[in-house]
Amino acid sequence: MNVQPEFEFVTAAACRDARVNNCPEVATNVPGIVALRDSKRPDAIVTMTASDWATLTGAVKAGEFDLSC
């Protein structure tokens, strides 16, 4: 049986406004693992290595996933 670690999820400051109710949440409290979830679907957790997280955030910052086009 695979036991899920106890993640401590946080949201960005912009998402802490009570009028915003659909933000991504990130947990970095488990060494070597970054966990992501949608605040509207807290049971659906995606995990990745810290290295994969760095690659993903670098690509987002570079505009690789810009959906406004």
PDB file of N, H, CA, C and O in Angstrom:
ATOM      1  N   MET A   1       0.843  -1.190   0.000  1.00  0.00           N
ATOM      2  CA  MET A   1       0.000   0.000   0.000  1.00  0.00           C
ATOM      3  C   MET A   1       0.884   1.247   0.000  1.00  0.00           C
ATOM      4  O   MET A   1       1.782   1.378   0.831  1.00  0.00           O
ATOM      5  N   ASN A   2       0.627   2.149  -0.923  1.00  0.00           N
ATOM      6  H   ASN A   2      -0.103   2.042  -1.598  1.00  0.00           H
ATOM      7  CA  ASN A   2       1.397   3.383  -1.057  1.00  0.00           C
ATOM      8  C   ASN A   2       0.739   4.476  -0.215  1.00  0.00           C
ATOM      9  O   ASN A   2      -0.398   4.863  -0.486  1.00  0.00           O
ATOM     10  N   VAL A   3       1.439   4.974   0.797  1.00  0.00           N
ATOM     11  H   VAL A   3       2.362   4.660   1.016  1.00  0.00           H
ATOM     12  CA  VAL A   3       0.899   5.998   1.686  1.00  0.00           C
ATOM     13  C   VAL A   3       1.335   7.367   1.199  1.00  0.00           C
ATOM     14  O   VAL A   3       2.521   7.603   0.971  1.00  0.00           O
ATOM     15  N   GLN A   4       0.381   8.264   1.042  1.00  0.00           N
ATOM     16  H   GLN A   4      -0.583   8.072   1.227  1.00  0.00           H
ATOM     17  CA  GLN A   4       0.652   9.628   0.590  1.00  0.00           C
ATOM     18  C   GLN A   4       1.265  10.423   1.739  1.00  0.00           C
ATOM     19  O   GLN A   4       0.741  10.379   2.853  1.00  0.00           O
ATOM     20  N   PRO A   5       2.372  11.158   1.501  1.00  0.00           N
ATOM     21  CA  PRO A   5       2.945  11.996   2.551  1.00  0.00           C
ATOM     22  C   PRO A   5       1.946  13.088   2.964  1.00  0.00           C
ATOM     23  O   PRO A   5       1.000  13.387   2.235  1.00  0.00           O
ATOM     24  N   GLU A   6       2.168  13.659   4.115  1.00  0.00           N
ATOM     25  H   GLU A   6       2.936  13.416   4.707  1.00  0.00           H
ATOM     26  CA  GLU A   6       1.316  14.745   4.600  1.00  0.00           C
ATOM     27  C   GLU A   6       1.823  16.064   4.025  1.00  0.00           C
ATOM     28  O   GLU A   6       2.793  16.635   4.524  1.00  0.00           O
ATOM     29  N   PHE A   7       1.165  16.541   2.976  1.00  0.00           N
ATOM     30  H   PHE A   7       0.377  16.077   2.571  1.00  0.00           H
ATOM     31  CA  PHE A   7       1.574  17.784   2.344  1.00  0.00           C
ATOM     32  C   PHE A   7       0.934  18.973   3.048  1.00  0.00           C
ATOM     33  O   PHE A   7      -0.206  18.899   3.508  1.00  0.00           O
ATOM     34  N   GLU A   8       1.677  20.063   3.124  1.00  0.00           N
ATOM     35  H   GLU A   8       2.603  20.123   2.750  1.00  0.00           H
ATOM     36  CA  GLU A   8       1.180  21.321   3.681  1.00  0.00           C
ATOM     37  C   GLU A   8       1.082  22.313   2.529  1.00  0.00           C
ATOM     38  O   GLU A   8       2.073  22.939   2.151  1.00  0.00           O
ATOM     39  N   PHE A   9      -0.115  22.452   1.975  1.00  0.00           N
ATOM     40  H   PHE A   9      -0.920  21.944   2.282  1.00  0.00           H
ATOM     41  CA  PHE A   9      -0.327  23.282   0.796  1.00  0.00           C
ATOM     42  C   PHE A   9      -0.469  24.752   1.159  1.00  0.00           C
ATOM     43  O   PHE A   9      -1.046  25.107   2.186  1.00  0.00           O
ATOM     44  N   VAL A  10       0.076  25.600   0.284  1.00  0.00           N
ATOM     45  H   VAL A  10       0.545  25.311  -0.551  1.00  0.00           H
ATOM     46  CA  VAL A  10      -0.047  27.052   0.414  1.00  0.00           C
ATOM     47  C   VAL A  10      -0.463  27.610  -0.946  1.00  0.00           C
ATOM     48  O   VAL A  10      -0.309  26.958  -1.979  1.00  0.00           O
ATOM     49  N   THR A  11      -0.986  28.816  -0.918  1.00  0.00           N
ATOM     50  H   THR A  11      -1.111  29.345  -0.078  1.00  0.00           H
ATOM     51  CA  THR A  11      -1.365  29.498  -2.153  1.00  0.00           C
ATOM     52  C   THR A  11      -0.580  30.796  -2.256  1.00  0.00           C
ATOM     53  O   THR A  11      -0.015  31.277  -1.274  1.00  0.00           O
ATOM     54  N   ALA A  12      -0.554  31.349  -3.446  1.00  0.00           N
ATOM     55  H   ALA A  12      -1.013  30.959  -4.244  1.00  0.00           H
ATOM     56  CA  ALA A  12       0.087  32.649  -3.648  1.00  0.00           C
ATOM     57  C   ALA A  12      -0.715  33.722  -2.909  1.00  0.00           C
ATOM     58  O   ALA A  12      -1.913  33.553  -2.679  1.00  0.00           O
ATOM     59  N   ALA A  13      -0.072  34.801  -2.546  1.00  0.00           N
ATOM     60  H   ALA A  13       0.901  34.938  -2.733  1.00  0.00           H
ATOM     61  CA  ALA A  13      -0.743  35.878  -1.814  1.00  0.00           C
ATOM     62  C   ALA A  13      -1.970  36.387  -2.558  1.00  0.00           C
ATOM     63  O   ALA A  13      -2.980  36.699  -1.927  1.00  0.00           O
ATOM     64  N   ALA A  14      -1.908  36.476  -3.870  1.00  0.00           N
ATOM     65  H   ALA A  14      -1.088  36.223  -4.383  1.00  0.00           H
ATOM     66  CA  ALA A  14      -3.046  36.969  -4.661  1.00  0.00           C
ATOM     67  C   ALA A  14      -4.266  36.066  -4.528  1.00  0.00           C
ATOM     68  O   ALA A  14      -5.396  36.515  -4.718  1.00  0.00           O
ATOM     69  N   CYS A  15      -4.046  34.812  -4.209  1.00  0.00           N
ATOM     70  H   CYS A  15      -3.127  34.447  -4.055  1.00  0.00           H
ATOM     71  CA  CYS A  15      -5.148  33.854  -4.099  1.00  0.00           C
ATOM     72  C   CYS A  15      -5.753  33.811  -2.702  1.00  0.00           C
ATOM     73  O   CYS A  15      -6.741  33.110  -2.487  1.00  0.00           O
ATOM     74  N   ARG A  16      -5.197  34.524  -1.771  1.00  0.00           N
ATOM     75  H   ARG A  16      -4.394  35.093  -1.945  1.00  0.00           H
ATOM     76  CA  ARG A  16      -5.708  34.477  -0.400  1.00  0.00           C
ATOM     77  C   ARG A  16      -6.908  35.394  -0.202  1.00  0.00           C
ATOM     78  O   ARG A  16      -7.504  35.411   0.875  1.00  0.00           O
ATOM     79  N   ASP A  17      -7.264  36.150  -1.223  1.00  0.00           N
ATOM     80  H   ASP A  17      -6.780  36.136  -2.097  1.00  0.00           H
ATOM     81  CA  ASP A  17      -8.451  37.003  -1.191  1.00  0.00           C
ATOM     82  C   ASP A  17      -9.689  36.101  -1.205  1.00  0.00           C
ATOM     83  O   ASP A  17      -9.773  35.198  -2.037  1.00  0.00           O
ATOM     84  N   ALA A  18     -10.623  36.319  -0.328  1.00  0.00           N
ATOM     85  H   ALA A  18     -10.554  37.053   0.348  1.00  0.00           H
ATOM     86  CA  ALA A  18     -11.815  35.469  -0.215  1.00  0.00           C
ATOM     87  C   ALA A  18     -12.643  35.445  -1.495  1.00  0.00           C
ATOM     88  O   ALA A  18     -13.409  34.505  -1.710  1.00  0.00           O
ATOM     89  N   ARG A  19     -12.507  36.454  -2.344  1.00  0.00           N
ATOM     90  H   ARG A  19     -11.885  37.217  -2.169  1.00  0.00           H
ATOM     91  CA  ARG A  19     -13.269  36.496  -3.604  1.00  0.00           C
ATOM     92  C   ARG A  19     -12.673  35.580  -4.666  1.00  0.00           C
ATOM     93  O   ARG A  19     -13.327  35.275  -5.663  1.00  0.00           O
ATOM     94  N   VAL A  20     -11.431  35.140  -4.454  1.00  0.00           N
ATOM     95  H   VAL A  20     -10.899  35.388  -3.644  1.00  0.00           H
ATOM     96  CA  VAL A  20     -10.763  34.238  -5.390  1.00  0.00           C
ATOM     97  C   VAL A  20     -10.861  32.833  -4.815  1.00  0.00           C
ATOM     98  O   VAL A  20     -10.367  32.577  -3.718  1.00  0.00           O
ATOM     99  N   ASN A  21     -11.496  31.920  -5.547  1.00  0.00           N
ATOM    100  H   ASN A  21     -11.897  32.129  -6.439  1.00  0.00           H
ATOM    101  CA  ASN A  21     -11.717  30.599  -4.962  1.00  0.00           C
ATOM    102  C   ASN A  21     -11.246  29.452  -5.853  1.00  0.00           C
ATOM    103  O   ASN A  21     -11.708  28.323  -5.692  1.00  0.00           O
ATOM    104  N   ASN A  22     -10.353  29.715  -6.771  1.00  0.00           N
ATOM    105  H   ASN A  22      -9.977  30.632  -6.902  1.00  0.00           H
ATOM    106  CA  ASN A  22      -9.887  28.647  -7.662  1.00  0.00           C
ATOM    107  C   ASN A  22      -8.408  28.810  -7.995  1.00  0.00           C
ATOM    108  O   ASN A  22      -8.041  29.059  -9.143  1.00  0.00           O
ATOM    109  N   CYS A  23      -7.584  28.668  -6.996  1.00  0.00           N
ATOM    110  H   CYS A  23      -7.882  28.465  -6.063  1.00  0.00           H
ATOM    111  CA  CYS A  23      -6.158  28.875  -7.178  1.00  0.00           C
ATOM    112  C   CYS A  23      -5.374  27.570  -7.075  1.00  0.00           C
ATOM    113  O   CYS A  23      -5.783  26.636  -6.385  1.00  0.00           O
ATOM    114  N   PRO A  24      -4.248  27.524  -7.769  1.00  0.00           N
ATOM    115  CA  PRO A  24      -3.361  26.385  -7.561  1.00  0.00           C
ATOM    116  C   PRO A  24      -2.715  26.484  -6.184  1.00  0.00           C
ATOM    117  O   PRO A  24      -2.455  27.578  -5.682  1.00  0.00           O
ATOM    118  N   GLU A  25      -2.464  25.342  -5.592  1.00  0.00           N
ATOM    119  H   GLU A  25      -2.675  24.453  -6.000  1.00  0.00           H
ATOM    120  CA  GLU A  25      -1.811  25.274  -4.295  1.00  0.00           C
ATOM    121  C   GLU A  25      -0.559  24.413  -4.432  1.00  0.00           C
ATOM    122  O   GLU A  25      -0.551  23.431  -5.175  1.00  0.00           O
ATOM    123  N   VAL A  26       0.494  24.787  -3.715  1.00  0.00           N
ATOM    124  H   VAL A  26       0.487  25.584  -3.112  1.00  0.00           H
ATOM    125  CA  VAL A  26       1.779  24.109  -3.815  1.00  0.00           C
ATOM    126  C   VAL A  26       2.245  23.708  -2.420  1.00  0.00           C
ATOM    127  O   VAL A  26       2.098  24.462  -1.458  1.00  0.00           O
ATOM    128  N   ALA A  27       2.811  22.506  -2.330  1.00  0.00           N
ATOM    129  H   ALA A  27       2.931  21.894  -3.112  1.00  0.00           H
ATOM    130  CA  ALA A  27       3.421  22.044  -1.075  1.00  0.00           C
ATOM    131  C   ALA A  27       4.873  21.682  -1.349  1.00  0.00           C
ATOM    132  O   ALA A  27       5.175  20.945  -2.287  1.00  0.00           O
ATOM    133  N   THR A  28       5.763  22.205  -0.524  1.00  0.00           N
ATOM    134  H   THR A  28       5.518  22.803   0.239  1.00  0.00           H
ATOM    135  CA  THR A  28       7.193  21.908  -0.655  1.00  0.00           C
ATOM    136  C   THR A  28       7.777  21.391   0.654  1.00  0.00           C
ATOM    137  O   THR A  28       8.994  21.399   0.838  1.00  0.00           O
ATOM    138  N   ASN A  29       6.921  20.945   1.558  1.00  0.00           N
ATOM    139  H   ASN A  29       5.933  20.938   1.408  1.00  0.00           H
ATOM    140  CA  ASN A  29       7.386  20.535   2.880  1.00  0.00           C
ATOM    141  C   ASN A  29       7.937  19.107   2.937  1.00  0.00           C
ATOM    142  O   ASN A  29       8.526  18.728   3.949  1.00  0.00           O
ATOM    143  N   VAL A  30       7.764  18.310   1.886  1.00  0.00           N
ATOM    144  H   VAL A  30       7.286  18.618   1.064  1.00  0.00           H
ATOM    145  CA  VAL A  30       8.301  16.952   1.853  1.00  0.00           C
ATOM    146  C   VAL A  30       9.602  17.002   1.039  1.00  0.00           C
ATOM    147  O   VAL A  30       9.561  17.319  -0.150  1.00  0.00           O
ATOM    148  N   PRO A  31      10.730  16.705   1.639  1.00  0.00           N
ATOM    149  CA  PRO A  31      12.025  16.825   0.954  1.00  0.00           C
ATOM    150  C   PRO A  31      12.052  16.103  -0.399  1.00  0.00           C
ATOM    151  O   PRO A  31      11.697  14.930  -0.508  1.00  0.00           O
ATOM    152  N   GLY A  32      12.486  16.848  -1.425  1.00  0.00           N
ATOM    153  H   GLY A  32      12.775  17.801  -1.336  1.00  0.00           H
ATOM    154  CA  GLY A  32      12.651  16.280  -2.761  1.00  0.00           C
ATOM    155  C   GLY A  32      11.381  16.177  -3.578  1.00  0.00           C
ATOM    156  O   GLY A  32      11.432  15.778  -4.742  1.00  0.00           O
ATOM    157  N   ILE A  33      10.222  16.532  -2.992  1.00  0.00           N
ATOM    158  H   ILE A  33      10.180  16.856  -2.047  1.00  0.00           H
ATOM    159  CA  ILE A  33       8.941  16.421  -3.696  1.00  0.00           C
ATOM    160  C   ILE A  33       8.222  17.763  -3.671  1.00  0.00           C
ATOM    161  O   ILE A  33       8.183  18.442  -2.644  1.00  0.00           O
ATOM    162  N   VAL A  34       7.657  18.135  -4.807  1.00  0.00           N
ATOM    163  H   VAL A  34       7.689  17.584  -5.641  1.00  0.00           H
ATOM    164  CA  VAL A  34       6.766  19.287  -4.891  1.00  0.00           C
ATOM    165  C   VAL A  34       5.404  18.732  -5.264  1.00  0.00           C
ATOM    166  O   VAL A  34       5.283  17.946  -6.204  1.00  0.00           O
ATOM    167  N   ALA A  35       4.385  19.139  -4.532  1.00  0.00           N
ATOM    168  H   ALA A  35       4.484  19.777  -3.768  1.00  0.00           H
ATOM    169  CA  ALA A  35       3.028  18.666  -4.796  1.00  0.00           C
ATOM    170  C   ALA A  35       2.161  19.845  -5.222  1.00  0.00           C
ATOM    171  O   ALA A  35       2.276  20.942  -4.677  1.00  0.00           O
ATOM    172  N   LEU A  36       1.301  19.608  -6.194  1.00  0.00           N
ATOM    173  H   LEU A  36       1.209  18.716  -6.637  1.00  0.00           H
ATOM    174  CA  LEU A  36       0.398  20.633  -6.716  1.00  0.00           C
ATOM    175  C   LEU A  36      -1.030  20.124  -6.628  1.00  0.00           C
ATOM    176  O   LEU A  36      -1.281  18.924  -6.745  1.00  0.00           O
ATOM    177  N   ARG A  37      -1.964  21.044  -6.420  1.00  0.00           N
ATOM    178  H   ARG A  37      -1.761  22.018  -6.325  1.00  0.00           H
ATOM    179  CA  ARG A  37      -3.378  20.697  -6.483  1.00  0.00           C
ATOM    180  C   ARG A  37      -4.177  21.945  -6.796  1.00  0.00           C
ATOM    181  O   ARG A  37      -3.691  23.064  -6.630  1.00  0.00           O
ATOM    182  N   ASP A  38      -5.386  21.751  -7.243  1.00  0.00           N
ATOM    183  H   ASP A  38      -5.781  20.842  -7.378  1.00  0.00           H
ATOM    184  CA  ASP A  38      -6.326  22.835  -7.516  1.00  0.00           C
ATOM    185  C   ASP A  38      -7.183  22.995  -6.263  1.00  0.00           C
ATOM    186  O   ASP A  38      -7.660  22.002  -5.714  1.00  0.00           O
ATOM    187  N   SER A  39      -7.380  24.209  -5.812  1.00  0.00           N
ATOM    188  H   SER A  39      -6.992  25.016  -6.258  1.00  0.00           H
ATOM    189  CA  SER A  39      -8.155  24.426  -4.592  1.00  0.00           C
ATOM    190  C   SER A  39      -9.584  23.901  -4.715  1.00  0.00           C
ATOM    191  O   SER A  39     -10.213  23.580  -3.706  1.00  0.00           O
ATOM    192  N   LYS A  40     -10.098  23.812  -5.931  1.00  0.00           N
ATOM    193  H   LYS A  40      -9.587  24.073  -6.751  1.00  0.00           H
ATOM    194  CA  LYS A  40     -11.449  23.279  -6.131  1.00  0.00           C
ATOM    195  C   LYS A  40     -11.479  21.760  -6.165  1.00  0.00           C
ATOM    196  O   LYS A  40     -12.547  21.163  -6.028  1.00  0.00           O
ATOM    197  N   ARG A  41     -10.326  21.124  -6.345  1.00  0.00           N
ATOM    198  H   ARG A  41      -9.458  21.610  -6.457  1.00  0.00           H
ATOM    199  CA  ARG A  41     -10.226  19.662  -6.393  1.00  0.00           C
ATOM    200  C   ARG A  41      -9.068  19.205  -5.503  1.00  0.00           C
ATOM    201  O   ARG A  41      -8.079  18.682  -6.017  1.00  0.00           O
ATOM    202  N   PRO A  42      -9.163  19.388  -4.199  1.00  0.00           N
ATOM    203  CA  PRO A  42      -8.029  19.120  -3.311  1.00  0.00           C
ATOM    204  C   PRO A  42      -7.602  17.654  -3.234  1.00  0.00           C
ATOM    205  O   PRO A  42      -6.503  17.364  -2.761  1.00  0.00           O
ATOM    206  N   ASP A  43      -8.435  16.736  -3.683  1.00  0.00           N
ATOM    207  H   ASP A  43      -9.327  16.971  -4.068  1.00  0.00           H
ATOM    208  CA  ASP A  43      -8.053  15.324  -3.633  1.00  0.00           C
ATOM    209  C   ASP A  43      -7.193  14.902  -4.825  1.00  0.00           C
ATOM    210  O   ASP A  43      -6.581  13.834  -4.794  1.00  0.00           O
ATOM    211  N   ALA A  44      -7.141  15.718  -5.863  1.00  0.00           N
ATOM    212  H   ALA A  44      -7.638  16.585  -5.888  1.00  0.00           H
ATOM    213  CA  ALA A  44      -6.336  15.408  -7.048  1.00  0.00           C
ATOM    214  C   ALA A  44      -4.979  16.087  -6.905  1.00  0.00           C
ATOM    215  O   ALA A  44      -4.842  17.280  -7.178  1.00  0.00           O
ATOM    216  N   ILE A  45      -3.982  15.325  -6.477  1.00  0.00           N
ATOM    217  H   ILE A  45      -4.094  14.357  -6.255  1.00  0.00           H
ATOM    218  CA  ILE A  45      -2.644  15.867  -6.207  1.00  0.00           C
ATOM    219  C   ILE A  45      -1.661  15.345  -7.243  1.00  0.00           C
ATOM    220  O   ILE A  45      -1.615  14.148  -7.527  1.00  0.00           O
ATOM    221  N   VAL A  46      -0.883  16.249  -7.797  1.00  0.00           N
ATOM    222  H   VAL A  46      -0.920  17.221  -7.565  1.00  0.00           H
ATOM    223  CA  VAL A  46       0.171  15.902  -8.741  1.00  0.00           C
ATOM    224  C   VAL A  46       1.497  16.151  -8.039  1.00  0.00           C
ATOM    225  O   VAL A  46       1.689  17.202  -7.428  1.00  0.00           O
ATOM    226  N   THR A  47       2.408  15.193  -8.121  1.00  0.00           N
ATOM    227  H   THR A  47       2.251  14.339  -8.617  1.00  0.00           H
ATOM    228  CA  THR A  47       3.718  15.374  -7.500  1.00  0.00           C
ATOM    229  C   THR A  47       4.814  15.312  -8.555  1.00  0.00           C
ATOM    230  O   THR A  47       4.655  14.699  -9.610  1.00  0.00           O
ATOM    231  N   MET A  48       5.925  15.961  -8.242  1.00  0.00           N
ATOM    232  H   MET A  48       6.054  16.460  -7.385  1.00  0.00           H
ATOM    233  CA  MET A  48       7.100  15.941  -9.115  1.00  0.00           C
ATOM    234  C   MET A  48       8.335  16.171  -8.268  1.00  0.00           C
ATOM    235  O   MET A  48       8.248  16.565  -7.105  1.00  0.00           O
ATOM    236  N   THR A  49       9.487  15.918  -8.871  1.00  0.00           N
ATOM    237  H   THR A  49       9.558  15.598  -9.816  1.00  0.00           H
ATOM    238  CA  THR A  49      10.732  16.171  -8.157  1.00  0.00           C
ATOM    239  C   THR A  49      10.990  17.677  -8.108  1.00  0.00           C
ATOM    240  O   THR A  49      10.413  18.442  -8.882  1.00  0.00           O
ATOM    241  N   ALA A  50      11.847  18.082  -7.207  1.00  0.00           N
ATOM    242  H   ALA A  50      12.316  17.461  -6.579  1.00  0.00           H
ATOM    243  CA  ALA A  50      12.219  19.489  -7.116  1.00  0.00           C
ATOM    244  C   ALA A  50      12.873  19.953  -8.420  1.00  0.00           C
ATOM    245  O   ALA A  50      12.677  21.096  -8.833  1.00  0.00           O
ATOM    246  N   SER A  51      13.639  19.089  -9.063  1.00  0.00           N
ATOM    247  H   SER A  51      13.798  18.161  -8.727  1.00  0.00           H
ATOM    248  CA  SER A  51      14.272  19.419 -10.338  1.00  0.00           C
ATOM    249  C   SER A  51      13.224  19.643 -11.429  1.00  0.00           C
ATOM    250  O   SER A  51      13.327  20.589 -12.209  1.00  0.00           O
ATOM    251  N   ASP A  52      12.221  18.772 -11.480  1.00  0.00           N
ATOM    252  H   ASP A  52      12.138  18.003 -10.846  1.00  0.00           H
ATOM    253  CA  ASP A  52      11.144  18.948 -12.459  1.00  0.00           C
ATOM    254  C   ASP A  52      10.374  20.239 -12.197  1.00  0.00           C
ATOM    255  O   ASP A  52       9.967  20.921 -13.138  1.00  0.00           O
ATOM    256  N   TRP A  53      10.173  20.577 -10.921  1.00  0.00           N
ATOM    257  H   TRP A  53      10.504  20.023 -10.157  1.00  0.00           H
ATOM    258  CA  TRP A  53       9.498  21.823 -10.558  1.00  0.00           C
ATOM    259  C   TRP A  53      10.299  23.025 -11.068  1.00  0.00           C
ATOM    260  O   TRP A  53       9.723  23.969 -11.609  1.00  0.00           O
ATOM    261  N   ALA A  54      11.606  22.993 -10.899  1.00  0.00           N
ATOM    262  H   ALA A  54      12.074  22.227 -10.460  1.00  0.00           H
ATOM    263  CA  ALA A  54      12.454  24.086 -11.377  1.00  0.00           C
ATOM    264  C   ALA A  54      12.360  24.219 -12.897  1.00  0.00           C
ATOM    265  O   ALA A  54      12.324  25.331 -13.423  1.00  0.00           O
ATOM    266  N   THR A  55      12.320  23.089 -13.602  1.00  0.00           N
ATOM    267  H   THR A  55      12.349  22.185 -13.175  1.00  0.00           H
ATOM    268  CA  THR A  55      12.175  23.114 -15.061  1.00  0.00           C
ATOM    269  C   THR A  55      10.826  23.708 -15.446  1.00  0.00           C
ATOM    270  O   THR A  55      10.751  24.558 -16.334  1.00  0.00           O
ATOM    271  N   LEU A  56       9.760  23.266 -14.786  1.00  0.00           N
ATOM    272  H   LEU A  56       9.821  22.575 -14.065  1.00  0.00           H
ATOM    273  CA  LEU A  56       8.417  23.765 -15.088  1.00  0.00           C
ATOM    274  C   LEU A  56       8.299  25.260 -14.824  1.00  0.00           C
ATOM    275  O   LEU A  56       7.823  26.004 -15.681  1.00  0.00           O
ATOM    276  N   THR A  57       8.727  25.704 -13.650  1.00  0.00           N
ATOM    277  H   THR A  57       9.114  25.099 -12.954  1.00  0.00           H
ATOM    278  CA  THR A  57       8.592  27.128 -13.339  1.00  0.00           C
ATOM    279  C   THR A  57       9.458  27.992 -14.253  1.00  0.00           C
ATOM    280  O   THR A  57       9.071  29.109 -14.599  1.00  0.00           O
ATOM    281  N   GLY A  58      10.625  27.487 -14.646  1.00  0.00           N
ATOM    282  H   GLY A  58      10.939  26.580 -14.365  1.00  0.00           H
ATOM    283  CA  GLY A  58      11.464  28.215 -15.597  1.00  0.00           C
ATOM    284  C   GLY A  58      10.776  28.368 -16.946  1.00  0.00           C
ATOM    285  O   GLY A  58      10.836  29.431 -17.564  1.00  0.00           O
ATOM    286  N   ALA A  59      10.125  27.307 -17.400  1.00  0.00           N
ATOM    287  H   ALA A  59      10.076  26.443 -16.899  1.00  0.00           H
ATOM    288  CA  ALA A  59       9.409  27.355 -18.679  1.00  0.00           C
ATOM    289  C   ALA A  59       8.219  28.304 -18.599  1.00  0.00           C
ATOM    290  O   ALA A  59       7.952  29.037 -19.551  1.00  0.00           O
ATOM    291  N   VAL A  60       7.496  28.302 -17.472  1.00  0.00           N
ATOM    292  H   VAL A  60       7.712  27.706 -16.699  1.00  0.00           H
ATOM    293  CA  VAL A  60       6.367  29.219 -17.302  1.00  0.00           C
ATOM    294  C   VAL A  60       6.862  30.661 -17.327  1.00  0.00           C
ATOM    295  O   VAL A  60       6.283  31.509 -18.007  1.00  0.00           O
ATOM    296  N   LYS A  61       7.926  30.937 -16.592  1.00  0.00           N
ATOM    297  H   LYS A  61       8.396  30.249 -16.040  1.00  0.00           H
ATOM    298  CA  LYS A  61       8.478  32.292 -16.555  1.00  0.00           C
ATOM    299  C   LYS A  61       8.959  32.748 -17.927  1.00  0.00           C
ATOM    300  O   LYS A  61       8.901  33.937 -18.241  1.00  0.00           O
ATOM    301  N   ALA A  62       9.435  31.808 -18.749  1.00  0.00           N
ATOM    302  H   ALA A  62       9.482  30.842 -18.494  1.00  0.00           H
ATOM    303  CA  ALA A  62       9.917  32.150 -20.080  1.00  0.00           C
ATOM    304  C   ALA A  62       8.783  32.295 -21.096  1.00  0.00           C
ATOM    305  O   ALA A  62       9.026  32.635 -22.254  1.00  0.00           O
ATOM    306  N   GLY A  63       7.549  32.037 -20.665  1.00  0.00           N
ATOM    307  H   GLY A  63       7.351  31.761 -19.725  1.00  0.00           H
ATOM    308  CA  GLY A  63       6.410  32.186 -21.566  1.00  0.00           C
ATOM    309  C   GLY A  63       6.111  30.985 -22.417  1.00  0.00           C
ATOM    310  O   GLY A  63       5.301  31.068 -23.340  1.00  0.00           O
ATOM    311  N   GLU A  64       6.745  29.865 -22.131  1.00  0.00           N
ATOM    312  H   GLU A  64       7.403  29.797 -21.381  1.00  0.00           H
ATOM    313  CA  GLU A  64       6.550  28.665 -22.939  1.00  0.00           C
ATOM    314  C   GLU A  64       5.105  28.155 -22.921  1.00  0.00           C
ATOM    315  O   GLU A  64       4.656  27.509 -23.868  1.00  0.00           O
ATOM    316  N   PHE A  65       4.391  28.448 -21.848  1.00  0.00           N
ATOM    317  H   PHE A  65       4.755  28.973 -21.079  1.00  0.00           H
ATOM    318  CA  PHE A  65       3.014  27.983 -21.729  1.00  0.00           C
ATOM    319  C   PHE A  65       2.022  29.145 -21.780  1.00  0.00           C
ATOM    320  O   PHE A  65       0.943  29.068 -21.192  1.00  0.00           O
ATOM    321  N   ASP A  66       2.378  30.205 -22.470  1.00  0.00           N
ATOM    322  H   ASP A  66       3.255  30.268 -22.948  1.00  0.00           H
ATOM    323  CA  ASP A  66       1.501  31.364 -22.575  1.00  0.00           C
ATOM    324  C   ASP A  66       0.273  30.994 -23.388  1.00  0.00           C
ATOM    325  O   ASP A  66       0.377  30.696 -24.577  1.00  0.00           O
ATOM    326  N   LEU A  67      -0.886  31.013 -22.750  1.00  0.00           N
ATOM    327  H   LEU A  67      -0.971  31.255 -21.784  1.00  0.00           H
ATOM    328  CA  LEU A  67      -2.133  30.636 -23.411  1.00  0.00           C
ATOM    329  C   LEU A  67      -2.894  31.825 -23.983  1.00  0.00           C
ATOM    330  O   LEU A  67      -3.989  31.662 -24.521  1.00  0.00           O
ATOM    331  N   SER A  68      -2.321  33.015 -23.868  1.00  0.00           N
ATOM    332  H   SER A  68      -1.432  33.147 -23.431  1.00  0.00           H
ATOM    333  CA  SER A  68      -3.021  34.213 -24.357  1.00  0.00           C
ATOM    334  C   SER A  68      -2.907  34.382 -25.867  1.00  0.00           C
ATOM    335  O   SER A  68      -3.546  35.264 -26.441  1.00  0.00           O
ATOM    336  N   CYS A  69      -2.115  33.564 -26.503  1.00  0.00           N
ATOM    337  H   CYS A  69      -1.596  32.848 -26.037  1.00  0.00           H
ATOM    338  CA  CYS A  69      -1.919  33.668 -27.967  1.00  0.00           C
ATOM    339  C   CYS A  69      -3.069  33.034 -28.706  1.00  0.00           C
ATOM    340  O   CYS A  69      -3.081  33.024 -29.937  1.00  0.00           O
TER     341      CYS A  69
END
